[in-house]
Amino acid sequence: NIRVRTSATRAVGMMGGAKAFPLLLDKLEDSQEVVRTYAAGNIIRLMKQ
């Protein structure tokens, strides 16, 4: 379900830290653009920290 994947991606991004990074990288290959966008944004945010 797209809503579940979107919410999970946002939550992982909020979680932050080293454990979030590989999970977000996996989401860059999701079939839904919105999930990929959230993942990319969260990766950028994590890299700035």
SEKOLSE-218019 format. One record per residue (C-alpha): x, y, z. Coordinates in steps of 0.25 Angstrom, whole numbers, plus 5000, padded with zeros to 4 digits. Layout:
@c1:X | c2:Y | c3:Z $
...
***
This chain:
@c1:5000 | c2:5000 | c3:5000 $
@c1:5006 | c2:5014 | c3:4996 $
@c1:5001 | c2:5021 | c3:5009 $
@c1:5008 | c2:5010 | c3:5017 $
@c1:5021 | c2:5011 | c3:5010 $
@c1:5021 | c2:5026 | c3:5009 $
@c1:5018 | c2:5027 | c3:5024 $
@c1:5029 | c2:5017 | c3:5027 $
@c1:5039 | c2:5025 | c3:5019 $
@c1:5036 | c2:5038 | c3:5026 $
@c1:5037 | c2:5031 | c3:5039 $
@c1:5050 | c2:5025 | c3:5036 $
@c1:5055 | c2:5038 | c3:5032 $
@c1:5051 | c2:5045 | c3:5045 $
@c1:5058 | c2:5033 | c3:5052 $
@c1:5071 | c2:5037 | c3:5046 $
@c1:5084 | c2:5031 | c3:5049 $
@c1:5093 | c2:5021 | c3:5043 $
@c1:5082 | c2:5010 | c3:5043 $
@c1:5073 | c2:5019 | c3:5035 $
@c1:5082 | c2:5021 | c3:5023 $
@c1:5082 | c2:5007 | c3:5017 $
@c1:5067 | c2:5006 | c3:5019 $
@c1:5065 | c2:5019 | c3:5011 $
@c1:5075 | c2:5015 | c3:5000 $
@c1:5066 | c2:5003 | c3:4998 $
@c1:5054 | c2:5012 | c3:4996 $
@c1:5061 | c2:5019 | c3:4985 $
@c1:5057 | c2:5008 | c3:4976 $
@c1:5042 | c2:5008 | c3:4980 $
@c1:5032 | c2:5007 | c3:4969 $
@c1:5025 | c2:5020 | c3:4974 $
@c1:5031 | c2:5033 | c3:4972 $
@c1:5026 | c2:5039 | c3:4985 $
@c1:5033 | c2:5029 | c3:4993 $
@c1:5046 | c2:5031 | c3:4985 $
@c1:5045 | c2:5046 | c3:4987 $
@c1:5043 | c2:5045 | c3:5002 $
@c1:5055 | c2:5035 | c3:5003 $
@c1:5064 | c2:5044 | c3:4995 $
@c1:5060 | c2:5056 | c3:5003 $
@c1:5063 | c2:5049 | c3:5016 $
@c1:5076 | c2:5044 | c3:5011 $
@c1:5080 | c2:5058 | c3:5007 $
@c1:5076 | c2:5063 | c3:5021 $
@c1:5084 | c2:5051 | c3:5028 $
@c1:5096 | c2:5055 | c3:5020 $
@c1:5096 | c2:5069 | c3:5024 $
@c1:5096 | c2:5065 | c3:5039 $
***
